[in-house]
């Protein structure tokens, strides 16, 4: 027996990046949060969050190196 197709809309990569970005700042409308619960994939959220944390840490390291004047 085939599984019934899901009627819930799929989130795009950009939707996932926006949701993770807003969560970094701790600012999110309750209605948008509830909408995201229905369409975002938890594995995609973890992968995007991991990538954004890496980008954030590398950015901070580069900023400190630039300000401190070290190469």
PyMOL Python script that loads the backbone (N, CA, C, O; Angstrom):
from pymol import cmd

cmd.read_pdbstr("""\
ATOM      1  N   UNK A   1       0.821  -1.183   0.000  1.00  0.00           N
ATOM      2  CA  UNK A   1       0.000   0.000   0.000  1.00  0.00           C
ATOM      3  C   UNK A   1       0.865   1.247   0.000  1.00  0.00           C
ATOM      4  O   UNK A   1       1.800   1.345   0.795  1.00  0.00           O
ATOM      5  N   UNK A   2       0.581   2.180  -0.853  1.00  0.00           N
ATOM      6  CA  UNK A   2       1.358   3.412  -0.934  1.00  0.00           C
ATOM      7  C   UNK A   2       0.889   4.392   0.136  1.00  0.00           C
ATOM      8  O   UNK A   2      -0.285   4.426   0.504  1.00  0.00           O
ATOM      9  N   UNK A   3       1.820   5.173   0.616  1.00  0.00           N
ATOM     10  CA  UNK A   3       1.486   6.185   1.617  1.00  0.00           C
ATOM     11  C   UNK A   3       0.720   7.315   0.952  1.00  0.00           C
ATOM     12  O   UNK A   3       0.978   7.666  -0.199  1.00  0.00           O
ATOM     13  N   UNK A   4      -0.213   7.874   1.684  1.00  0.00           N
ATOM     14  CA  UNK A   4      -1.001   8.989   1.169  1.00  0.00           C
ATOM     15  C   UNK A   4      -0.103  10.214   1.051  1.00  0.00           C
ATOM     16  O   UNK A   4       0.713  10.476   1.934  1.00  0.00           O
ATOM     17  N   UNK A   5      -0.254  10.967  -0.045  1.00  0.00           N
ATOM     18  CA  UNK A   5       0.574  12.167  -0.193  1.00  0.00           C
ATOM     19  C   UNK A   5       0.235  13.191   0.892  1.00  0.00           C
ATOM     20  O   UNK A   5      -0.922  13.368   1.275  1.00  0.00           O
ATOM     21  N   UNK A   6       1.261  13.842   1.358  1.00  0.00           N
ATOM     22  CA  UNK A   6       1.094  14.847   2.404  1.00  0.00           C
ATOM     23  C   UNK A   6       0.596  16.152   1.791  1.00  0.00           C
ATOM     24  O   UNK A   6       1.062  16.573   0.733  1.00  0.00           O
ATOM     25  N   UNK A   7      -0.354  16.782   2.468  1.00  0.00           N
ATOM     26  CA  UNK A   7      -0.905  18.046   1.976  1.00  0.00           C
ATOM     27  C   UNK A   7      -0.192  19.254   2.557  1.00  0.00           C
ATOM     28  O   UNK A   7      -0.472  20.387   2.166  1.00  0.00           O
ATOM     29  N   UNK A   8       0.737  19.019   3.498  1.00  0.00           N
ATOM     30  CA  UNK A   8       1.402  20.166   4.094  1.00  0.00           C
ATOM     31  C   UNK A   8       2.431  20.734   3.118  1.00  0.00           C
ATOM     32  O   UNK A   8       3.133  19.980   2.444  1.00  0.00           O
ATOM     33  N   UNK A   9       2.521  22.063   3.043  1.00  0.00           N
ATOM     34  CA  UNK A   9       3.475  22.681   2.114  1.00  0.00           C
ATOM     35  C   UNK A   9       4.912  22.454   2.564  1.00  0.00           C
ATOM     36  O   UNK A   9       5.201  22.413   3.760  1.00  0.00           O
ATOM     37  N   UNK A  10       5.788  22.310   1.613  1.00  0.00           N
ATOM     38  CA  UNK A  10       7.210  22.115   1.907  1.00  0.00           C
ATOM     39  C   UNK A  10       7.893  23.469   2.009  1.00  0.00           C
ATOM     40  O   UNK A  10       7.575  24.402   1.272  1.00  0.00           O
ATOM     41  N   UNK A  11       8.824  23.555   2.922  1.00  0.00           N
ATOM     42  CA  UNK A  11       9.590  24.782   3.094  1.00  0.00           C
ATOM     43  C   UNK A  11      10.772  24.771   2.139  1.00  0.00           C
ATOM     44  O   UNK A  11      11.346  23.721   1.851  1.00  0.00           O
ATOM     45  N   UNK A  12      11.124  25.945   1.658  1.00  0.00           N
ATOM     46  CA  UNK A  12      12.306  26.086   0.819  1.00  0.00           C
ATOM     47  C   UNK A  12      13.534  26.257   1.719  1.00  0.00           C
ATOM     48  O   UNK A  12      13.417  26.442   2.930  1.00  0.00           O
ATOM     49  N   UNK A  13      14.696  26.190   1.103  1.00  0.00           N
ATOM     50  CA  UNK A  13      15.929  26.413   1.851  1.00  0.00           C
ATOM     51  C   UNK A  13      15.926  27.813   2.461  1.00  0.00           C
ATOM     52  O   UNK A  13      16.357  28.004   3.599  1.00  0.00           O
ATOM     53  N   UNK A  14      15.442  28.778   1.706  1.00  0.00           N
ATOM     54  CA  UNK A  14      15.396  30.152   2.203  1.00  0.00           C
ATOM     55  C   UNK A  14      14.477  30.267   3.416  1.00  0.00           C
ATOM     56  O   UNK A  14      14.796  31.000   4.352  1.00  0.00           O
ATOM     57  N   UNK A  15      13.345  29.561   3.424  1.00  0.00           N
ATOM     58  CA  UNK A  15      12.451  29.562   4.587  1.00  0.00           C
ATOM     59  C   UNK A  15      13.169  29.023   5.823  1.00  0.00           C
ATOM     60  O   UNK A  15      13.014  29.556   6.922  1.00  0.00           O
ATOM     61  N   UNK A  16      13.943  27.976   5.635  1.00  0.00           N
ATOM     62  CA  UNK A  16      14.686  27.381   6.744  1.00  0.00           C
ATOM     63  C   UNK A  16      15.765  28.331   7.249  1.00  0.00           C
ATOM     64  O   UNK A  16      15.940  28.488   8.457  1.00  0.00           O
ATOM     65  N   UNK A  17      16.487  28.965   6.328  1.00  0.00           N
ATOM     66  CA  UNK A  17      17.544  29.914   6.723  1.00  0.00           C
ATOM     67  C   UNK A  17      16.931  31.091   7.490  1.00  0.00           C
ATOM     68  O   UNK A  17      17.487  31.527   8.498  1.00  0.00           O
ATOM     69  N   UNK A  18      15.797  31.602   7.024  1.00  0.00           N
ATOM     70  CA  UNK A  18      15.140  32.710   7.724  1.00  0.00           C
ATOM     71  C   UNK A  18      14.706  32.300   9.127  1.00  0.00           C
ATOM     72  O   UNK A  18      14.903  33.055  10.079  1.00  0.00           O
ATOM     73  N   UNK A  19      14.124  31.124   9.263  1.00  0.00           N
ATOM     74  CA  UNK A  19      13.667  30.660  10.577  1.00  0.00           C
ATOM     75  C   UNK A  19      14.840  30.501  11.541  1.00  0.00           C
ATOM     76  O   UNK A  19      14.745  30.896  12.703  1.00  0.00           O
ATOM     77  N   UNK A  20      15.935  29.932  11.070  1.00  0.00           N
ATOM     78  CA  UNK A  20      17.113  29.750  11.925  1.00  0.00           C
ATOM     79  C   UNK A  20      17.732  31.113  12.259  1.00  0.00           C
ATOM     80  O   UNK A  20      18.143  31.351  13.395  1.00  0.00           O
ATOM     81  N   UNK A  21      17.796  31.995  11.274  1.00  0.00           N
ATOM     82  CA  UNK A  21      18.341  33.332  11.518  1.00  0.00           C
ATOM     83  C   UNK A  21      17.546  34.097  12.565  1.00  0.00           C
ATOM     84  O   UNK A  21      18.125  34.723  13.453  1.00  0.00           O
ATOM     85  N   UNK A  22      16.224  34.051  12.464  1.00  0.00           N
ATOM     86  CA  UNK A  22      15.397  34.734  13.466  1.00  0.00           C
ATOM     87  C   UNK A  22      15.569  34.093  14.834  1.00  0.00           C
ATOM     88  O   UNK A  22      15.516  34.785  15.851  1.00  0.00           O
ATOM     89  N   UNK A  23      15.772  32.787  14.874  1.00  0.00           N
ATOM     90  CA  UNK A  23      15.952  32.130  16.171  1.00  0.00           C
ATOM     91  C   UNK A  23      17.283  32.517  16.808  1.00  0.00           C
ATOM     92  O   UNK A  23      17.389  32.539  18.034  1.00  0.00           O
ATOM     93  N   UNK A  24      18.302  32.825  16.000  1.00  0.00           N
ATOM     94  CA  UNK A  24      19.566  33.302  16.552  1.00  0.00           C
ATOM     95  C   UNK A  24      19.365  34.601  17.324  1.00  0.00           C
ATOM     96  O   UNK A  24      20.001  34.825  18.353  1.00  0.00           O
ATOM     97  N   UNK A  25      18.472  35.458  16.819  1.00  0.00           N
ATOM     98  CA  UNK A  25      18.203  36.730  17.480  1.00  0.00           C
ATOM     99  C   UNK A  25      17.130  36.604  18.560  1.00  0.00           C
ATOM    100  O   UNK A  25      16.974  37.510  19.378  1.00  0.00           O
ATOM    101  N   UNK A  26      16.393  35.499  18.575  1.00  0.00           N
ATOM    102  CA  UNK A  26      15.349  35.302  19.560  1.00  0.00           C
ATOM    103  C   UNK A  26      14.097  36.098  19.275  1.00  0.00           C
ATOM    104  O   UNK A  26      13.303  36.350  20.181  1.00  0.00           O
ATOM    105  N   UNK A  27      13.905  36.500  18.024  1.00  0.00           N
ATOM    106  CA  UNK A  27      12.749  37.299  17.646  1.00  0.00           C
ATOM    107  C   UNK A  27      11.941  36.515  16.616  1.00  0.00           C
ATOM    108  O   UNK A  27      12.445  36.179  15.544  1.00  0.00           O
ATOM    109  N   UNK A  28      10.698  36.232  16.946  1.00  0.00           N
ATOM    110  CA  UNK A  28       9.849  35.493  16.011  1.00  0.00           C
ATOM    111  C   UNK A  28       8.395  35.689  16.416  1.00  0.00           C
ATOM    112  O   UNK A  28       8.055  35.582  17.594  1.00  0.00           O
ATOM    113  N   UNK A  29       7.539  35.976  15.441  1.00  0.00           N
ATOM    114  CA  UNK A  29       6.112  36.071  15.715  1.00  0.00           C
ATOM    115  C   UNK A  29       5.568  34.684  16.020  1.00  0.00           C
ATOM    116  O   UNK A  29       6.009  33.691  15.441  1.00  0.00           O
ATOM    117  N   UNK A  30       4.612  34.625  16.928  1.00  0.00           N
ATOM    118  CA  UNK A  30       4.024  33.340  17.278  1.00  0.00           C
ATOM    119  C   UNK A  30       3.341  32.701  16.066  1.00  0.00           C
ATOM    120  O   UNK A  30       3.420  31.487  15.882  1.00  0.00           O
ATOM    121  N   UNK A  31       2.681  33.498  15.250  1.00  0.00           N
ATOM    122  CA  UNK A  31       2.004  32.950  14.068  1.00  0.00           C
ATOM    123  C   UNK A  31       3.011  32.369  13.074  1.00  0.00           C
ATOM    124  O   UNK A  31       2.754  31.326  12.473  1.00  0.00           O
ATOM    125  N   UNK A  32       4.144  33.032  12.899  1.00  0.00           N
ATOM    126  CA  UNK A  32       5.181  32.531  11.996  1.00  0.00           C
ATOM    127  C   UNK A  32       5.813  31.270  12.572  1.00  0.00           C
ATOM    128  O   UNK A  32       6.152  30.345  11.834  1.00  0.00           O
ATOM    129  N   UNK A  33       5.967  31.238  13.881  1.00  0.00           N
ATOM    130  CA  UNK A  33       6.525  30.052  14.537  1.00  0.00           C
ATOM    131  C   UNK A  33       5.617  28.843  14.308  1.00  0.00           C
ATOM    132  O   UNK A  33       6.093  27.759  13.973  1.00  0.00           O
ATOM    133  N   UNK A  34       4.332  29.031  14.485  1.00  0.00           N
ATOM    134  CA  UNK A  34       3.374  27.927  14.300  1.00  0.00           C
ATOM    135  C   UNK A  34       3.333  27.479  12.839  1.00  0.00           C
ATOM    136  O   UNK A  34       3.195  26.289  12.554  1.00  0.00           O
ATOM    137  N   UNK A  35       3.451  28.419  11.932  1.00  0.00           N
ATOM    138  CA  UNK A  35       3.485  28.080  10.506  1.00  0.00           C
ATOM    139  C   UNK A  35       4.743  27.255  10.195  1.00  0.00           C
ATOM    140  O   UNK A  35       4.681  26.279   9.448  1.00  0.00           O
ATOM    141  N   UNK A  36       5.870  27.653  10.768  1.00  0.00           N
ATOM    142  CA  UNK A  36       7.124  26.928  10.551  1.00  0.00           C
ATOM    143  C   UNK A  36       7.067  25.510  11.109  1.00  0.00           C
ATOM    144  O   UNK A  36       7.635  24.588  10.524  1.00  0.00           O
ATOM    145  N   UNK A  37       6.388  25.334  12.230  1.00  0.00           N
ATOM    146  CA  UNK A  37       6.272  23.999  12.816  1.00  0.00           C
ATOM    147  C   UNK A  37       5.654  23.009  11.838  1.00  0.00           C
ATOM    148  O   UNK A  37       6.011  21.831  11.823  1.00  0.00           O
ATOM    149  N   UNK A  38       4.731  23.493  11.028  1.00  0.00           N
ATOM    150  CA  UNK A  38       4.037  22.622  10.109  1.00  0.00           C
ATOM    151  C   UNK A  38       4.794  22.298   8.841  1.00  0.00           C
ATOM    152  O   UNK A  38       4.525  21.279   8.205  1.00  0.00           O
ATOM    153  N   UNK A  39       5.735  23.146   8.460  1.00  0.00           N
ATOM    154  CA  UNK A  39       6.368  22.923   7.157  1.00  0.00           C
ATOM    155  C   UNK A  39       7.877  22.705   7.173  1.00  0.00           C
ATOM    156  O   UNK A  39       8.429  22.245   6.173  1.00  0.00           O
ATOM    157  N   UNK A  40       8.558  23.015   8.262  1.00  0.00           N
ATOM    158  CA  UNK A  40      10.011  22.844   8.295  1.00  0.00           C
ATOM    159  C   UNK A  40      10.395  21.438   8.738  1.00  0.00           C
ATOM    160  O   UNK A  40       9.748  20.841   9.598  1.00  0.00           O
ATOM    161  N   UNK A  41      11.449  20.927   8.140  1.00  0.00           N
ATOM    162  CA  UNK A  41      11.979  19.606   8.471  1.00  0.00           C
ATOM    163  C   UNK A  41      13.050  19.781   9.555  1.00  0.00           C
ATOM    164  O   UNK A  41      13.986  20.558   9.368  1.00  0.00           O
ATOM    165  N   UNK A  42      12.928  19.073  10.683  1.00  0.00           N
ATOM    166  CA  UNK A  42      13.911  19.237  11.767  1.00  0.00           C
ATOM    167  C   UNK A  42      15.353  18.958  11.340  1.00  0.00           C
ATOM    168  O   UNK A  42      16.272  19.622  11.818  1.00  0.00           O
ATOM    169  N   UNK A  43      15.561  17.999  10.462  1.00  0.00           N
ATOM    170  CA  UNK A  43      16.929  17.716  10.001  1.00  0.00           C
ATOM    171  C   UNK A  43      17.497  18.883   9.192  1.00  0.00           C
ATOM    172  O   UNK A  43      18.686  19.185   9.290  1.00  0.00           O
ATOM    173  N   UNK A  44      16.664  19.527   8.405  1.00  0.00           N
ATOM    174  CA  UNK A  44      17.111  20.700   7.646  1.00  0.00           C
ATOM    175  C   UNK A  44      17.451  21.846   8.591  1.00  0.00           C
ATOM    176  O   UNK A  44      18.420  22.572   8.370  1.00  0.00           O
ATOM    177  N   UNK A  45      16.660  22.006   9.633  1.00  0.00           N
ATOM    178  CA  UNK A  45      16.924  23.069  10.610  1.00  0.00           C
ATOM    179  C   UNK A  45      18.277  22.840  11.281  1.00  0.00           C
ATOM    180  O   UNK A  45      19.061  23.776  11.436  1.00  0.00           O
ATOM    181  N   UNK A  46      18.550  21.604  11.677  1.00  0.00           N
ATOM    182  CA  UNK A  46      19.827  21.289  12.336  1.00  0.00           C
ATOM    183  C   UNK A  46      21.000  21.542  11.395  1.00  0.00           C
ATOM    184  O   UNK A  46      22.014  22.108  11.804  1.00  0.00           O
ATOM    185  N   UNK A  47      20.866  21.125  10.131  1.00  0.00           N
ATOM    186  CA  UNK A  47      21.953  21.312   9.170  1.00  0.00           C
ATOM    187  C   UNK A  47      22.211  22.791   8.903  1.00  0.00           C
ATOM    188  O   UNK A  47      23.363  23.225   8.869  1.00  0.00           O
ATOM    189  N   UNK A  48      21.146  23.566   8.714  1.00  0.00           N
ATOM    190  CA  UNK A  48      21.302  25.002   8.448  1.00  0.00           C
ATOM    191  C   UNK A  48      21.853  25.703   9.686  1.00  0.00           C
ATOM    192  O   UNK A  48      22.721  26.567   9.564  1.00  0.00           O
ATOM    193  N   UNK A  49      21.371  25.352  10.862  1.00  0.00           N
ATOM    194  CA  UNK A  49      21.868  25.974  12.093  1.00  0.00           C
ATOM    195  C   UNK A  49      23.355  25.684  12.283  1.00  0.00           C
ATOM    196  O   UNK A  49      24.121  26.570  12.662  1.00  0.00           O
ATOM    197  N   UNK A  50      23.761  24.446  12.022  1.00  0.00           N
ATOM    198  CA  UNK A  50      25.173  24.084  12.142  1.00  0.00           C
ATOM    199  C   UNK A  50      26.027  24.909  11.176  1.00  0.00           C
ATOM    200  O   UNK A  50      27.082  25.418  11.553  1.00  0.00           O
ATOM    201  N   UNK A  51      25.568  25.036   9.940  1.00  0.00           N
ATOM    202  CA  UNK A  51      26.311  25.812   8.941  1.00  0.00           C
ATOM    203  C   UNK A  51      26.379  27.288   9.343  1.00  0.00           C
ATOM    204  O   UNK A  51      27.430  27.916   9.212  1.00  0.00           O
ATOM    205  N   UNK A  52      25.272  27.840   9.829  1.00  0.00           N
ATOM    206  CA  UNK A  52      25.278  29.257  10.222  1.00  0.00           C
ATOM    207  C   UNK A  52      26.138  29.505  11.455  1.00  0.00           C
ATOM    208  O   UNK A  52      26.743  30.570  11.574  1.00  0.00           O
ATOM    209  N   UNK A  53      26.205  28.555  12.363  1.00  0.00           N
ATOM    210  CA  UNK A  53      27.091  28.706  13.526  1.00  0.00           C
ATOM    211  C   UNK A  53      28.542  28.726  13.076  1.00  0.00           C
ATOM    212  O   UNK A  53      29.337  29.525  13.572  1.00  0.00           O
ATOM    213  N   UNK A  54      28.892  27.850  12.138  1.00  0.00           N
ATOM    214  CA  UNK A  54      30.266  27.826  11.612  1.00  0.00           C
ATOM    215  C   UNK A  54      30.598  29.167  10.950  1.00  0.00           C
ATOM    216  O   UNK A  54      31.667  29.729  11.186  1.00  0.00           O
ATOM    217  N   UNK A  55      29.691  29.672  10.128  1.00  0.00           N
ATOM    218  CA  UNK A  55      29.903  30.960   9.455  1.00  0.00           C
ATOM    219  C   UNK A  55      30.046  32.073  10.491  1.00  0.00           C
ATOM    220  O   UNK A  55      30.905  32.943  10.351  1.00  0.00           O
ATOM    221  N   UNK A  56      29.216  32.050  11.520  1.00  0.00           N
ATOM    222  CA  UNK A  56      29.268  33.074  12.567  1.00  0.00           C
ATOM    223  C   UNK A  56      30.604  33.044  13.307  1.00  0.00           C
ATOM    224  O   UNK A  56      31.221  34.089  13.518  1.00  0.00           O
ATOM    225  N   UNK A  57      31.051  31.861  13.699  1.00  0.00           N
ATOM    226  CA  UNK A  57      32.312  31.732  14.447  1.00  0.00           C
ATOM    227  C   UNK A  57      33.498  32.153  13.572  1.00  0.00           C
ATOM    228  O   UNK A  57      34.377  32.881  14.033  1.00  0.00           O
ATOM    229  N   UNK A  58      33.527  31.705  12.326  1.00  0.00           N
ATOM    230  CA  UNK A  58      34.615  32.096  11.416  1.00  0.00           C
ATOM    231  C   UNK A  58      34.597  33.609  11.208  1.00  0.00           C
ATOM    232  O   UNK A  58      35.652  34.241  11.175  1.00  0.00           O
ATOM    233  N   UNK A  59      33.413  34.188  11.070  1.00  0.00           N
ATOM    234  CA  UNK A  59      33.306  35.643  10.924  1.00  0.00           C
ATOM    235  C   UNK A  59      33.842  36.381  12.132  1.00  0.00           C
ATOM    236  O   UNK A  59      34.537  37.388  11.992  1.00  0.00           O
ATOM    237  N   UNK A  60      33.522  35.882  13.331  1.00  0.00           N
ATOM    238  CA  UNK A  60      34.040  36.520  14.543  1.00  0.00           C
ATOM    239  C   UNK A  60      35.558  36.414  14.630  1.00  0.00           C
ATOM    240  O   UNK A  60      36.228  37.375  15.008  1.00  0.00           O
ATOM    241  N   UNK A  61      36.097  35.256  14.286  1.00  0.00           N
ATOM    242  CA  UNK A  61      37.550  35.071  14.320  1.00  0.00           C
ATOM    243  C   UNK A  61      38.219  36.026  13.337  1.00  0.00           C
ATOM    244  O   UNK A  61      39.218  36.660  13.677  1.00  0.00           O
ATOM    245  N   UNK A  62      37.684  36.136  12.134  1.00  0.00           N
ATOM    246  CA  UNK A  62      38.260  37.050  11.144  1.00  0.00           C
ATOM    247  C   UNK A  62      38.152  38.505  11.593  1.00  0.00           C
ATOM    248  O   UNK A  62      39.077  39.290  11.385  1.00  0.00           O
ATOM    249  N   UNK A  63      37.025  38.866  12.207  1.00  0.00           N
ATOM    250  CA  UNK A  63      36.854  40.233  12.704  1.00  0.00           C
ATOM    251  C   UNK A  63      37.865  40.544  13.799  1.00  0.00           C
ATOM    252  O   UNK A  63      38.462  41.621  13.794  1.00  0.00           O
ATOM    253  N   UNK A  64      38.066  39.637  14.723  1.00  0.00           N
ATOM    254  CA  UNK A  64      39.026  39.853  15.817  1.00  0.00           C
ATOM    255  C   UNK A  64      40.437  39.944  15.255  1.00  0.00           C
ATOM    256  O   UNK A  64      41.221  40.792  15.681  1.00  0.00           O
ATOM    257  N   UNK A  65      40.763  39.082  14.305  1.00  0.00           N
ATOM    258  CA  UNK A  65      42.105  39.154  13.688  1.00  0.00           C
ATOM    259  C   UNK A  65      42.316  40.493  12.985  1.00  0.00           C
ATOM    260  O   UNK A  65      43.401  41.069  13.052  1.00  0.00           O
ATOM    261  N   UNK A  66      41.283  40.981  12.315  1.00  0.00           N
ATOM    262  CA  UNK A  66      41.388  42.261  11.613  1.00  0.00           C
ATOM    263  C   UNK A  66      41.554  43.417  12.601  1.00  0.00           C
ATOM    264  O   UNK A  66      42.407  44.284  12.412  1.00  0.00           O
ATOM    265  N   UNK A  67      40.749  43.422  13.633  1.00  0.00           N
ATOM    266  CA  UNK A  67      40.813  44.498  14.627  1.00  0.00           C
ATOM    267  C   UNK A  67      42.128  44.446  15.400  1.00  0.00           C
ATOM    268  O   UNK A  67      42.721  45.485  15.687  1.00  0.00           O
ATOM    269  N   UNK A  68      42.582  43.246  15.735  1.00  0.00           N
ATOM    270  CA  UNK A  68      43.830  43.102  16.488  1.00  0.00           C
ATOM    271  C   UNK A  68      45.057  43.338  15.621  1.00  0.00           C
ATOM    272  O   UNK A  68      46.157  43.524  16.141  1.00  0.00           O
ATOM    273  N   UNK A  69      44.881  43.331  14.319  1.00  0.00           N
ATOM    274  CA  UNK A  69      45.990  43.615  13.420  1.00  0.00           C
ATOM    275  C   UNK A  69      46.911  42.434  13.186  1.00  0.00           C
ATOM    276  O   UNK A  69      48.056  42.618  12.773  1.00  0.00           O
ATOM    277  N   UNK A  70      46.436  41.231  13.440  1.00  0.00           N
ATOM    278  CA  UNK A  70      47.265  40.058  13.182  1.00  0.00           C
ATOM    279  C   UNK A  70      46.826  39.413  11.875  1.00  0.00           C
ATOM    280  O   UNK A  70      45.660  39.478  11.485  1.00  0.00           O
ATOM    281  N   UNK A  71      47.773  38.802  11.226  1.00  0.00           N
ATOM    282  CA  UNK A  71      47.463  38.145   9.942  1.00  0.00           C
ATOM    283  C   UNK A  71      47.202  36.738  10.216  1.00  0.00           C
ATOM    284  O   UNK A  71      46.918  35.972   9.295  1.00  0.00           O
TER     285      UNK A  71
END
""", "prot")
cmd.dss("prot")
cmd.show_as("cartoon", "prot")
cmd.util.cbc("prot")
cmd.orient("prot")
